[in-house]
Amino acid sequence: MTTSNRYRVIIRCPACGEKYILRGKRNEEGEYETGFKQCICGNEEQLNIEVSPE
């Protein structure tokens, strides 16, 4: 089993300082799918995202 198509996604919220570490895959549009919707403070738009291969 290969995990080269999985990515470690770190999402930081500048509004409240919360940090999420998730695993995701790249979809056909080139975006990363993690299932993340919004921060606990309600922020959906202004998020800092870092991606690295696993």
PyMOL Python script that loads the backbone (N, CA, C, O; Angstrom):
from pymol import cmd

cmd.read_pdbstr("""\
ATOM      1  N   MET A   1       0.845  -1.192   0.000  1.00  0.00           N
ATOM      2  CA  MET A   1       0.000   0.000   0.000  1.00  0.00           C
ATOM      3  C   MET A   1       0.886   1.251   0.000  1.00  0.00           C
ATOM      4  O   MET A   1       1.806   1.368   0.809  1.00  0.00           O
ATOM      5  N   THR A   2       0.611   2.144  -0.878  1.00  0.00           N
ATOM      6  CA  THR A   2       1.392   3.373  -0.990  1.00  0.00           C
ATOM      7  C   THR A   2       0.588   4.563  -0.482  1.00  0.00           C
ATOM      8  O   THR A   2      -0.619   4.651  -0.706  1.00  0.00           O
ATOM      9  N   THR A   3       1.262   5.464   0.195  1.00  0.00           N
ATOM     10  CA  THR A   3       0.592   6.654   0.721  1.00  0.00           C
ATOM     11  C   THR A   3       1.108   7.912   0.041  1.00  0.00           C
ATOM     12  O   THR A   3       0.940   9.007   0.578  1.00  0.00           O
ATOM     13  N   SER A   4       1.732   7.787  -1.128  1.00  0.00           N
ATOM     14  CA  SER A   4       2.305   8.942  -1.809  1.00  0.00           C
ATOM     15  C   SER A   4       1.242   9.920  -2.304  1.00  0.00           C
ATOM     16  O   SER A   4       1.560  11.073  -2.592  1.00  0.00           O
ATOM     17  N   ASN A   5      -0.012   9.482  -2.407  1.00  0.00           N
ATOM     18  CA  ASN A   5      -1.066  10.384  -2.858  1.00  0.00           C
ATOM     19  C   ASN A   5      -1.793  11.040  -1.684  1.00  0.00           C
ATOM     20  O   ASN A   5      -2.781  11.743  -1.891  1.00  0.00           O
ATOM     21  N   ARG A   6      -1.324  10.823  -0.467  1.00  0.00           N
ATOM     22  CA  ARG A   6      -1.912  11.463   0.711  1.00  0.00           C
ATOM     23  C   ARG A   6      -1.030  12.626   1.141  1.00  0.00           C
ATOM     24  O   ARG A   6       0.187  12.601   0.962  1.00  0.00           O
ATOM     25  N   TYR A   7      -1.663  13.643   1.711  1.00  0.00           N
ATOM     26  CA  TYR A   7      -0.955  14.848   2.110  1.00  0.00           C
ATOM     27  C   TYR A   7      -1.288  15.196   3.552  1.00  0.00           C
ATOM     28  O   TYR A   7      -2.387  14.926   4.037  1.00  0.00           O
ATOM     29  N   ARG A   8      -0.317  15.800   4.227  1.00  0.00           N
ATOM     30  CA  ARG A   8      -0.540  16.344   5.569  1.00  0.00           C
ATOM     31  C   ARG A   8      -0.914  17.804   5.382  1.00  0.00           C
ATOM     32  O   ARG A   8      -0.153  18.575   4.798  1.00  0.00           O
ATOM     33  N   VAL A   9      -2.088  18.186   5.879  1.00  0.00           N
ATOM     34  CA  VAL A   9      -2.608  19.539   5.694  1.00  0.00           C
ATOM     35  C   VAL A   9      -2.710  20.191   7.066  1.00  0.00           C
ATOM     36  O   VAL A   9      -3.394  19.683   7.954  1.00  0.00           O
ATOM     37  N   ILE A  10      -2.024  21.320   7.233  1.00  0.00           N
ATOM     38  CA  ILE A  10      -2.088  22.081   8.476  1.00  0.00           C
ATOM     39  C   ILE A  10      -2.879  23.350   8.200  1.00  0.00           C
ATOM     40  O   ILE A  10      -2.519  24.144   7.331  1.00  0.00           O
ATOM     41  N   ILE A  11      -3.955  23.529   8.948  1.00  0.00           N
ATOM     42  CA  ILE A  11      -4.828  24.696   8.778  1.00  0.00           C
ATOM     43  C   ILE A  11      -4.745  25.521  10.054  1.00  0.00           C
ATOM     44  O   ILE A  11      -4.988  25.015  11.149  1.00  0.00           O
ATOM     45  N   ARG A  12      -4.399  26.805   9.902  1.00  0.00           N
ATOM     46  CA  ARG A  12      -4.340  27.714  11.045  1.00  0.00           C
ATOM     47  C   ARG A  12      -5.342  28.842  10.837  1.00  0.00           C
ATOM     48  O   ARG A  12      -5.467  29.394   9.743  1.00  0.00           O
ATOM     49  N   CYS A  13      -6.045  29.169  11.906  1.00  0.00           N
ATOM     50  CA  CYS A  13      -7.024  30.259  11.865  1.00  0.00           C
ATOM     51  C   CYS A  13      -6.381  31.506  12.459  1.00  0.00           C
ATOM     52  O   CYS A  13      -6.022  31.501  13.637  1.00  0.00           O
ATOM     53  N   PRO A  14      -6.225  32.578  11.674  1.00  0.00           N
ATOM     54  CA  PRO A  14      -5.633  33.802  12.222  1.00  0.00           C
ATOM     55  C   PRO A  14      -6.581  34.547  13.160  1.00  0.00           C
ATOM     56  O   PRO A  14      -6.130  35.383  13.943  1.00  0.00           O
ATOM     57  N   ALA A  15      -7.874  34.263  13.099  1.00  0.00           N
ATOM     58  CA  ALA A  15      -8.836  34.964  13.945  1.00  0.00           C
ATOM     59  C   ALA A  15      -8.738  34.525  15.405  1.00  0.00           C
ATOM     60  O   ALA A  15      -8.765  35.360  16.309  1.00  0.00           O
ATOM     61  N   CYS A  16      -8.622  33.207  15.638  1.00  0.00           N
ATOM     62  CA  CYS A  16      -8.605  32.723  17.030  1.00  0.00           C
ATOM     63  C   CYS A  16      -7.329  31.979  17.391  1.00  0.00           C
ATOM     64  O   CYS A  16      -7.104  31.689  18.565  1.00  0.00           O
ATOM     65  N   GLY A  17      -6.480  31.662  16.403  1.00  0.00           N
ATOM     66  CA  GLY A  17      -5.221  30.988  16.668  1.00  0.00           C
ATOM     67  C   GLY A  17      -5.313  29.471  16.715  1.00  0.00           C
ATOM     68  O   GLY A  17      -4.320  28.813  17.026  1.00  0.00           O
ATOM     69  N   GLU A  18      -6.463  28.900  16.419  1.00  0.00           N
ATOM     70  CA  GLU A  18      -6.641  27.439  16.436  1.00  0.00           C
ATOM     71  C   GLU A  18      -5.840  26.799  15.306  1.00  0.00           C
ATOM     72  O   GLU A  18      -5.677  27.389  14.238  1.00  0.00           O
ATOM     73  N   LYS A  19      -5.344  25.587  15.550  1.00  0.00           N
ATOM     74  CA  LYS A  19      -4.537  24.858  14.566  1.00  0.00           C
ATOM     75  C   LYS A  19      -5.117  23.462  14.390  1.00  0.00           C
ATOM     76  O   LYS A  19      -5.420  22.776  15.367  1.00  0.00           O
ATOM     77  N   TYR A  20      -5.270  23.048  13.132  1.00  0.00           N
ATOM     78  CA  TYR A  20      -5.802  21.722  12.795  1.00  0.00           C
ATOM     79  C   TYR A  20      -4.775  21.001  11.941  1.00  0.00           C
ATOM     80  O   TYR A  20      -4.224  21.584  11.007  1.00  0.00           O
ATOM     81  N   ILE A  21      -4.512  19.732  12.253  1.00  0.00           N
ATOM     82  CA  ILE A  21      -3.623  18.903  11.450  1.00  0.00           C
ATOM     83  C   ILE A  21      -4.461  17.758  10.893  1.00  0.00           C
ATOM     84  O   ILE A  21      -4.989  16.940  11.647  1.00  0.00           O
ATOM     85  N   LEU A  22      -4.580  17.708   9.567  1.00  0.00           N
ATOM     86  CA  LEU A  22      -5.457  16.749   8.903  1.00  0.00           C
ATOM     87  C   LEU A  22      -4.700  16.010   7.803  1.00  0.00           C
ATOM     88  O   LEU A  22      -3.615  16.423   7.391  1.00  0.00           O
ATOM     89  N   ARG A  23      -5.283  14.924   7.341  1.00  0.00           N
ATOM     90  CA  ARG A  23      -4.782  14.213   6.171  1.00  0.00           C
ATOM     91  C   ARG A  23      -5.787  14.401   5.051  1.00  0.00           C
ATOM     92  O   ARG A  23      -6.996  14.428   5.280  1.00  0.00           O
ATOM     93  N   GLY A  24      -5.271  14.530   3.835  1.00  0.00           N
ATOM     94  CA  GLY A  24      -6.177  14.722   2.715  1.00  0.00           C
ATOM     95  C   GLY A  24      -5.590  14.200   1.423  1.00  0.00           C
ATOM     96  O   GLY A  24      -4.429  13.798   1.351  1.00  0.00           O
ATOM     97  N   LYS A  25      -6.427  14.222   0.411  1.00  0.00           N
ATOM     98  CA  LYS A  25      -6.032  13.823  -0.941  1.00  0.00           C
ATOM     99  C   LYS A  25      -6.338  14.966  -1.885  1.00  0.00           C
ATOM    100  O   LYS A  25      -7.167  15.828  -1.591  1.00  0.00           O
ATOM    101  N   ARG A  26      -5.662  14.964  -3.019  1.00  0.00           N
ATOM    102  CA  ARG A  26      -5.891  15.979  -4.040  1.00  0.00           C
ATOM    103  C   ARG A  26      -7.001  15.516  -4.968  1.00  0.00           C
ATOM    104  O   ARG A  26      -7.002  14.368  -5.412  1.00  0.00           O
ATOM    105  N   ASN A  27      -7.951  16.405  -5.267  1.00  0.00           N
ATOM    106  CA  ASN A  27      -9.035  16.042  -6.184  1.00  0.00           C
ATOM    107  C   ASN A  27      -8.699  16.481  -7.607  1.00  0.00           C
ATOM    108  O   ASN A  27      -7.610  16.995  -7.861  1.00  0.00           O
ATOM    109  N   GLU A  28      -9.636  16.277  -8.534  1.00  0.00           N
ATOM    110  CA  GLU A  28      -9.406  16.569  -9.949  1.00  0.00           C
ATOM    111  C   GLU A  28      -9.160  18.048 -10.220  1.00  0.00           C
ATOM    112  O   GLU A  28      -8.479  18.389 -11.187  1.00  0.00           O
ATOM    113  N   GLU A  29      -9.700  18.926  -9.388  1.00  0.00           N
ATOM    114  CA  GLU A  29      -9.525  20.366  -9.574  1.00  0.00           C
ATOM    115  C   GLU A  29      -8.209  20.873  -8.997  1.00  0.00           C
ATOM    116  O   GLU A  29      -7.889  22.053  -9.136  1.00  0.00           O
ATOM    117  N   GLY A  30      -7.434  19.985  -8.345  1.00  0.00           N
ATOM    118  CA  GLY A  30      -6.167  20.397  -7.756  1.00  0.00           C
ATOM    119  C   GLY A  30      -6.292  20.898  -6.333  1.00  0.00           C
ATOM    120  O   GLY A  30      -5.313  21.382  -5.765  1.00  0.00           O
ATOM    121  N   GLU A  31      -7.480  20.794  -5.740  1.00  0.00           N
ATOM    122  CA  GLU A  31      -7.699  21.219  -4.364  1.00  0.00           C
ATOM    123  C   GLU A  31      -7.473  20.034  -3.433  1.00  0.00           C
ATOM    124  O   GLU A  31      -7.501  18.882  -3.867  1.00  0.00           O
ATOM    125  N   TYR A  32      -7.250  20.317  -2.168  1.00  0.00           N
ATOM    126  CA  TYR A  32      -7.025  19.263  -1.182  1.00  0.00           C
ATOM    127  C   TYR A  32      -8.315  18.987  -0.421  1.00  0.00           C
ATOM    128  O   TYR A  32      -8.903  19.893   0.170  1.00  0.00           O
ATOM    129  N   GLU A  33      -8.749  17.735  -0.440  1.00  0.00           N
ATOM    130  CA  GLU A  33      -9.963  17.307   0.245  1.00  0.00           C
ATOM    131  C   GLU A  33      -9.607  16.738   1.613  1.00  0.00           C
ATOM    132  O   GLU A  33      -8.916  15.724   1.710  1.00  0.00           O
ATOM    133  N   THR A  34     -10.082  17.397   2.673  1.00  0.00           N
ATOM    134  CA  THR A  34      -9.839  16.920   4.032  1.00  0.00           C
ATOM    135  C   THR A  34     -11.136  16.740   4.807  1.00  0.00           C
ATOM    136  O   THR A  34     -11.145  16.076   5.843  1.00  0.00           O
ATOM    137  N   GLY A  35     -12.215  17.310   4.332  1.00  0.00           N
ATOM    138  CA  GLY A  35     -13.471  17.285   5.066  1.00  0.00           C
ATOM    139  C   GLY A  35     -13.627  18.478   5.995  1.00  0.00           C
ATOM    140  O   GLY A  35     -14.653  18.602   6.664  1.00  0.00           O
ATOM    141  N   PHE A  36     -12.624  19.368   6.052  1.00  0.00           N
ATOM    142  CA  PHE A  36     -12.668  20.549   6.910  1.00  0.00           C
ATOM    143  C   PHE A  36     -13.666  21.551   6.350  1.00  0.00           C
ATOM    144  O   PHE A  36     -13.636  21.854   5.158  1.00  0.00           O
ATOM    145  N   LYS A  37     -14.549  22.067   7.198  1.00  0.00           N
ATOM    146  CA  LYS A  37     -15.559  23.035   6.757  1.00  0.00           C
ATOM    147  C   LYS A  37     -15.300  24.432   7.308  1.00  0.00           C
ATOM    148  O   LYS A  37     -15.248  25.398   6.546  1.00  0.00           O
ATOM    149  N   GLN A  38     -15.133  24.549   8.649  1.00  0.00           N
ATOM    150  CA  GLN A  38     -14.902  25.853   9.256  1.00  0.00           C
ATOM    151  C   GLN A  38     -14.246  25.686  10.613  1.00  0.00           C
ATOM    152  O   GLN A  38     -14.299  24.610  11.208  1.00  0.00           O
ATOM    153  N   CYS A  39     -13.634  26.744  11.096  1.00  0.00           N
ATOM    154  CA  CYS A  39     -13.005  26.760  12.410  1.00  0.00           C
ATOM    155  C   CYS A  39     -14.081  26.799  13.500  1.00  0.00           C
ATOM    156  O   CYS A  39     -15.236  27.120  13.220  1.00  0.00           O
ATOM    157  N   ILE A  40     -13.712  26.480  14.714  1.00  0.00           N
ATOM    158  CA  ILE A  40     -14.687  26.511  15.812  1.00  0.00           C
ATOM    159  C   ILE A  40     -15.177  27.922  16.109  1.00  0.00           C
ATOM    160  O   ILE A  40     -16.236  28.097  16.711  1.00  0.00           O
ATOM    161  N   CYS A  41     -14.409  28.938  15.687  1.00  0.00           N
ATOM    162  CA  CYS A  41     -14.850  30.322  15.895  1.00  0.00           C
ATOM    163  C   CYS A  41     -15.792  30.791  14.789  1.00  0.00           C
ATOM    164  O   CYS A  41     -16.304  31.909  14.849  1.00  0.00           O
ATOM    165  N   GLY A  42     -16.030  29.945  13.774  1.00  0.00           N
ATOM    166  CA  GLY A  42     -16.942  30.304  12.688  1.00  0.00           C
ATOM    167  C   GLY A  42     -16.250  30.812  11.437  1.00  0.00           C
ATOM    168  O   GLY A  42     -16.911  31.054  10.427  1.00  0.00           O
ATOM    169  N   ASN A  43     -14.941  30.979  11.477  1.00  0.00           N
ATOM    170  CA  ASN A  43     -14.185  31.469  10.326  1.00  0.00           C
ATOM    171  C   ASN A  43     -14.160  30.407   9.235  1.00  0.00           C
ATOM    172  O   ASN A  43     -13.759  29.270   9.486  1.00  0.00           O
ATOM    173  N   GLU A  44     -14.586  30.767   8.023  1.00  0.00           N
ATOM    174  CA  GLU A  44     -14.582  29.856   6.877  1.00  0.00           C
ATOM    175  C   GLU A  44     -13.666  30.330   5.763  1.00  0.00           C
ATOM    176  O   GLU A  44     -13.240  29.521   4.940  1.00  0.00           O
ATOM    177  N   GLU A  45     -13.353  31.613   5.714  1.00  0.00           N
ATOM    178  CA  GLU A  45     -12.685  32.200   4.559  1.00  0.00           C
ATOM    179  C   GLU A  45     -11.194  32.440   4.769  1.00  0.00           C
ATOM    180  O   GLU A  45     -10.388  32.033   3.933  1.00  0.00           O
ATOM    181  N   GLN A  46     -10.813  33.085   5.854  1.00  0.00           N
ATOM    182  CA  GLN A  46      -9.423  33.502   6.049  1.00  0.00           C
ATOM    183  C   GLN A  46      -8.675  32.452   6.865  1.00  0.00           C
ATOM    184  O   GLN A  46      -8.580  32.553   8.088  1.00  0.00           O
ATOM    185  N   LEU A  47      -8.148  31.448   6.177  1.00  0.00           N
ATOM    186  CA  LEU A  47      -7.410  30.374   6.824  1.00  0.00           C
ATOM    187  C   LEU A  47      -6.043  30.245   6.177  1.00  0.00           C
ATOM    188  O   LEU A  47      -5.919  30.369   4.958  1.00  0.00           O
ATOM    189  N   ASN A  48      -5.012  29.997   6.983  1.00  0.00           N
ATOM    190  CA  ASN A  48      -3.665  29.748   6.479  1.00  0.00           C
ATOM    191  C   ASN A  48      -3.500  28.244   6.330  1.00  0.00           C
ATOM    192  O   ASN A  48      -3.674  27.501   7.295  1.00  0.00           O
ATOM    193  N   ILE A  49      -3.162  27.788   5.114  1.00  0.00           N
ATOM    194  CA  ILE A  49      -3.088  26.357   4.825  1.00  0.00           C
ATOM    195  C   ILE A  49      -1.683  26.023   4.356  1.00  0.00           C
ATOM    196  O   ILE A  49      -1.155  26.658   3.443  1.00  0.00           O
ATOM    197  N   GLU A  50      -1.075  25.008   4.993  1.00  0.00           N
ATOM    198  CA  GLU A  50       0.227  24.469   4.593  1.00  0.00           C
ATOM    199  C   GLU A  50       0.038  23.014   4.228  1.00  0.00           C
ATOM    200  O   GLU A  50      -0.651  22.281   4.937  1.00  0.00           O
ATOM    201  N   VAL A  51       0.641  22.585   3.128  1.00  0.00           N
ATOM    202  CA  VAL A  51       0.494  21.207   2.653  1.00  0.00           C
ATOM    203  C   VAL A  51       1.873  20.598   2.427  1.00  0.00           C
ATOM    204  O   VAL A  51       2.761  21.235   1.860  1.00  0.00           O
ATOM    205  N   SER A  52       2.038  19.360   2.876  1.00  0.00           N
ATOM    206  CA  SER A  52       3.263  18.610   2.619  1.00  0.00           C
ATOM    207  C   SER A  52       2.905  17.154   2.378  1.00  0.00           C
ATOM    208  O   SER A  52       1.953  16.649   2.972  1.00  0.00           O
ATOM    209  N   PRO A  53       3.657  16.462   1.508  1.00  0.00           N
ATOM    210  CA  PRO A  53       3.368  15.045   1.275  1.00  0.00           C
ATOM    211  C   PRO A  53       3.669  14.207   2.509  1.00  0.00           C
ATOM    212  O   PRO A  53       4.550  14.551   3.297  1.00  0.00           O
ATOM    213  N   GLU A  54       2.942  13.113   2.679  1.00  0.00           N
ATOM    214  CA  GLU A  54       3.157  12.226   3.815  1.00  0.00           C
ATOM    215  C   GLU A  54       4.234  11.237   3.509  1.00  0.00           C
ATOM    216  O   GLU A  54       4.560  10.400   4.350  1.00  0.00           O
TER     217      GLU A  54
END
""", "prot")
cmd.dss("prot")
cmd.show_as("cartoon", "prot")
cmd.util.cbc("prot")
cmd.orient("prot")
